[in-house]
Amino acid sequence: DVRTPVCVLPPAARIASMAQPDSVRALFFTFNSLALRGFGGVLPWAQHVLVDERGWLERDEFVELLSLAQVLPGPNICNLALMVGDRFFGLRGALAALGGMLAAPLVIVLSLAILYSRFADLPIVVAALRGMGAVSAGLILAMALKLLPTQRSNRPGWLFVAAAFVMVGLLPWPILWGMLGVGLASVGTARWRQVR
């Protein structure tokens, strides 16, 4: 079974062959629903909705966009929303996707901040926040395990994943140094493979 790699097709032809949002409004409401579904952990929902449900991105493309979103300044999911929106509708799409991602959470966070300032000391509130942290960590781990097969043929990728886990997960290195070290090594390896 020989499969044509996704990156062989030109981007315009690849986009035309895939499902697309009907309008800027559909893009806004999709990202708005993502923000509401994944409060505290949007990335796993983004992967599920954009790749599995809507089919707007293929899994490899989602991984590539997410990698770029993590390197850029700002929240990963906002960077991802901007890139997906721009891909389909240009600047209008980027603003719609970002607006959808931020509209409802802004109202919710402001409301919760007001409530939290009044009820922060209650044991039930403290326990609920601890539970939400555990759920968010589990969702991110599940997404990472689901996307790991996209790196099957990428041997250096496995090495970089392991190095990042050791540097940040096991050693007391700051995330910035781990990102710089693994990021520079991965860019250098990609460049070397491209030239070779």
HELIX and SHEET records of a PDB file:
HELIX    1   1 VAL A    6  VAL A    8  5                                   3    
HELIX    2   2 PRO A   11  SER A   17  1                                   7    
HELIX    3   3 VAL A   24  ARG A   37  1                                  14    
HELIX    4   4 VAL A   42  GLN A   47  1                                   6    
HELIX    5   5 HIS A   48  GLU A   53  3                                   6    
HELIX    6   6 ARG A   59  VAL A   71  1                                  13    
HELIX    7   7 ASN A   76  PHE A  119  1                                  44    
HELIX    8   8 PRO A  123  LEU A  147  1                                  25    
HELIX    9   9 LEU A  148  GLN A  151  5                                   4    
HELIX   10  10 ARG A  155  ALA A  164  1                                  10    
HELIX   11  11 PHE A  165  LEU A  170  3                                   6    
HELIX   12  12 ILE A  175  VAL A  195  1                                  21    
END                                                                             
